[in-house]
């Protein structure tokens, strides 16, 4: 028992210091650091535009690692790179009588303060737009017609029959149950027409092999297509980039609203889920990785605009109430609402983390079940592929 524990511990240590793990860690730190920096830069630039004095611009939170700047603003780098903040002068003054400097945040009219707060999320959307534009311009647009897409294996989805079958990304499916196919549409139709199992013949380099997979009721084997792209011009890329920002925002809001309307818990990703997604994105190529950063930037921008006290959207809500009432919201009201908002966000993070752990455990259980039920390919040529897929 002790020997097994030591072997498992050593395997975990090797995994932690492996090049793939280190690359994932660097990719996660860069992605989150960039999104957070751009968000805080939005607040900072808005302060400069509105002539608001900034006391500190910090990337990260926790222990101070380094600070610099001899002017009115202190720039700092802190130990935990999962946050950041811009601290304008006089931001907590709720009563006009307390304002002593016209460069204080509280000295500005409500709409200027609202703009400064909104600028963080606004810059997140600017970052996403720029990333989407560059990715579309460099990669092109995916072809959606399945008749024009060759039956090349893209991603192999875990917990489905194709997992551990010996198939690899880039394999060309040439026949389904000995029926030759030419495109993705033909492959899907032939698999759907099969009964309890399906035999896929595929070509890898100059070698041709086949594998037989069991089929469930949904007739899905777990093979995602390898995208095929066509070039896009500058104006088309601009249009698509803008649509991507709108589409993912609208999809997220309507999905959350639909879940709440039907009294269902929304599917949310917590810190573990985000780290896992970004970690995988690092190994998917630069285009996919940066597109993922764009999605995260949209999510951060959108979430910060929710009218929840303590978030940017909550502050904007207070400013709008101030404009309607003609006077500022009481400091005690802001404090109590912000405390409630902090408790809500903490509960949301805990729930999201629980969902991440539950999702990972469910996936692991399904993977174990697949490993027991999916027959291993008979071809000796696939032995290395099976070993690789089982890692």
KOLDOKOL-413164 format. One record per residue (C-alpha): residue in three letters; z, x, y. Coordinates in steps of 0.02 Angstrom, whole numbers, plus 50000, padded with zeros to 5 digits. Each point is the difference from the previous one (the first is absolute). Last residue first. Layout:
ALAZXY ...
This chain:
UNK489724989950451 UNK499244988349871 UNK498295000150082 UNK499835018749983 UNK500474999949816 UNK498764986149967 UNK498635009550094 UNK500355015749898 UNK499824990549838 UNK498394991350052 UNK498815012249915 UNK500924996849837 UNK499244982649997 UNK501104986949919 UNK500624992450160 UNK501854994849998 UNK500374981949962 UNK500834990350142 UNK501574991049941 UNK501395012950015 UNK499385008550158 UNK499674983150078 UNK501814994849972 UNK500635016150078 UNK498894997250152 UNK500654982250018 UNK501795006449999 UNK499595013450127 UNK499124987550113 UNK501504988349993 UNK501185014450040 UNK498925005550147 UNK499904982250069 UNK501884997549983 UNK500335016350092 UNK498824995450141 UNK500704982350011 UNK501775007050014 UNK499405011550140 UNK499204985150088 UNK501614990049985 UNK501035014450068 UNK498775002650143 UNK500024981450042 UNK501914999549997 UNK500045014750121 UNK498724991250110 UNK501044984150004 UNK501595009550041 UNK499115009050143 UNK499324983550066 UNK501744992450000 UNK500655014950097 UNK498534998750121 UNK500384981650029 UNK501825003750036 UNK499585014250120 UNK498644990350091 UNK501164985150022 UNK501395011350063 UNK498825007750128 UNK499534983250069 UNK498134996350008 UNK499285003950170 UNK499584987050129 UNK498514988950044 UNK500234989449845 UNK498175001049946 UNK499785018550045 UNK501665004649919 UNK499514990749842 UNK498395010249998 UNK501015016150021 UNK501164995149857 UNK498494996649888 UNK499285017150045 UNK501645007749941 UNK499864990749834 UNK498205005549978 UNK500525018150022 UNK501254998249858 UNK501884998550031 UNK499904980950008 UNK498614993449888 UNK498474993050088 UNK498785009349884 UNK499075012950104 UNK500725014749904 UNK499314993049838 UNK498224999550068 UNK500025017950063 UNK500815006749842 UNK498784990449888 UNK498485005450102 UNK500595018249992 UNK500284998549813 UNK498224993549978 UNK499305014350104 UNK501005012549898 UNK499224992249845 UNK498265002850074 UNK500545018050028 UNK500415002249815 UNK498464990749938 UNK498855010950106 UNK500935016149958 UNK499904998049811 UNK501014989949876 UNK501395012849971 UNK500874996950167 UNK499854981249971 UNK501145001249848 UNK501415007050106 UNK499644987150135 UNK500214985749876 UNK501565007549919 UNK500835004150167 UNK499644982350062 UNK500714992349841 UNK501585010550007 UNK500274996450186 UNK499784981249974 UNK498444990249960 UNK500014981450031 UNK499404985349896 UNK500664984750092 UNK501364989749914 UNK499404982349967 UNK500504984250093 UNK498214993249998 UNK499925001450190 UNK500825017249991 UNK498675006549881 UNK498604992450103 UNK500695007550161 UNK500135017249920 UNK498214999049936 UNK499354993250165 UNK500845014150097 UNK499415013849884 UNK498224993649990 UNK499884997950189 UNK500605017850032 UNK498905007349863 UNK498474990850066 UNK500265003550185 UNK500185018949982 UNK498585000249873 UNK498904989750116 UNK500205012850139 UNK499525014149882 UNK498514990049934 UNK499324997150175 UNK500215018250051 UNK499185005749837 UNK498524988450030 UNK499805006950175 UNK500065018049936 UNK498794997649855 UNK500484996649819 UNK499425009449844 UNK500034991549831 UNK501435001449877 UNK500264997849813 UNK501764996649939 UNK500485005249822 UNK500484983749917 UNK501764996249941 UNK500334999849814 UNK501524990649935 UNK499334991549844 UNK500024982350067 UNK499524985749883 UNK501334988650078 UNK500544993749829 UNK500285017549933 UNK498715012049934 UNK500275014749883 UNK499025015950038 UNK498745009549893 UNK499415017050061 UNK498305008350001 UNK499295017350026 UNK498445008150076 UNK499975018350052 UNK498865007850132 UNK501214997650143 UNK501124985749951 UNK499014985149935 UNK500814983949948 UNK499914987149861 UNK501284986350021 UNK500534989849849 UNK500874983450036 UNK501404990949914 UNK500604982349965 UNK498454990550056 UNK498655007550110 UNK499054989550128 UNK501125005850144 UNK499635018149954 UNK498144996550003 UNK500114991450170 UNK501025014150077 UNK498815013549936 UNK498464990650059 UNK500734998250175 UNK500435018550008 UNK498225005949970 UNK498765006049869 UNK500674993749834 UNK499505003249819 UNK500754988149870 UNK500925009949865 UNK501614990250029 UNK499895004950184 UNK498775014150035 UNK499685014350121 UNK501685001550088 UNK499905015850108 UNK501625010050003 UNK500465005750175 UNK501854996449985 UNK500545002549822 UNK500024989649842 UNK501075006749859 UNK500834983449962 UNK501645004850083 UNK499814985750126 UNK498464989849957 UNK501104986449924 UNK500924996150163 UNK501765005450054 UNK499315013550117 UNK498354997250087 UNK498605012449969 UNK499225004450168 UNK498125002150012 UNK498964998249842 UNK498134999850034 UNK499044984149961 UNK498675002850136 UNK500174988850154 UNK498444991050061 UNK500234984349895 UNK501844999750051 UNK499484996850183 UNK501465006250107 UNK499305016850057 UNK501395009550087 UNK499745005150182 UNK499725017850058 UNK501085014949956 UNK500005010150162 UNK499744985950126 UNK501114988149903 UNK501415012949989 UNK499835004950183 UNK500054981950061 UNK501454995249885 UNK501005015050064 UNK499644996150183 UNK500454981649978 UNK501615004249907 UNK500545012050138 UNK499624987150134 UNK500974986949900 UNK501505011649993 UNK499775003250186 UNK500224981450034 UNK501584999649895 UNK500775013150114 UNK499234992650158 UNK500874983149975 UNK501675006850062 UNK499225007550158 UNK498984984250028 UNK501554989049986 UNK500935011050124 UNK498544998650121 UNK499954981149975 UNK501864998350032 UNK499945009150167 UNK500605018150004 UNK501775004950050 UNK500614998449820 UNK498955014949946 UNK500755010650138 UNK498785008050123 UNK500644988750141 UNK501705008249980 UNK501684991450025 UNK499864984649889 UNK501734993049958 UNK499834985150118 UNK498414994849908 UNK501024995949846 UNK499345004249826 UNK500095019050010 UNK499675006849825 UNK498355009050038 UNK500675009750148 UNK498995015749969 UNK498684998749865 UNK500455006149825 UNK498475002049889 UNK500374998949816 UNK499665006849829 UNK499974995049819 UNK499765006349824 UNK500025018850035 UNK501875002349961 UNK500605016650072 UNK499624997950185 UNK498695007250118 UNK500354998550185 UNK499134998850168 UNK501164998950150 UNK499234991750153 UNK500485003450181 UNK499255017349996 UNK500505015349899 UNK499314994449832 UNK500545005149825 UNK501054994049856 UNK500135005449819 UNK500864994449841 UNK501114985850063 UNK500874991149857 UNK499534981749975 UNK498364992650059 UNK498165004449992 UNK498855004150146 UNK500964998850162 UNK499434997450180 UNK501515000650114 UNK500504995450178 UNK498404991350052 UNK499844994850183 UNK498934984650023 UNK498505002350114 UNK499014985649921 UNK498635011449931 UNK501265013149946 UNK501054986849912 UNK498434993049917 UNK499575017549939 UNK501725001749921 UNK499994983049915 UNK498295003649925 UNK500555017449950 UNK501414991949903 UNK498764990449894 UNK498845015049983 UNK501445010849939 UNK500554986749874 UNK498254998349925 UNK499755018949994 UNK501705003549922 UNK499764986449870 UNK498335007149944 UNK500505018450015 UNK501644998049905 UNK499164989949862 UNK498585012549980 UNK501215014849996 UNK501044991349866 UNK498444995649899 UNK499395018050008 UNK501715005949941 UNK499944987849854 UNK498235005249951 UNK500435018750015 UNK501484997949880 UNK501745003450066 UNK500694982549970 UNK499074998049835 UNK500705016349932 UNK501754994150047 UNK499694983349916 UNK499405008549840 UNK501545011250002 UNK501134984750013 UNK499104991449856 UNK500145015649891 UNK501845001950047 UNK500344981749955 UNK499105001849834 UNK501025015649959 UNK501624991050046 UNK499554985849881 
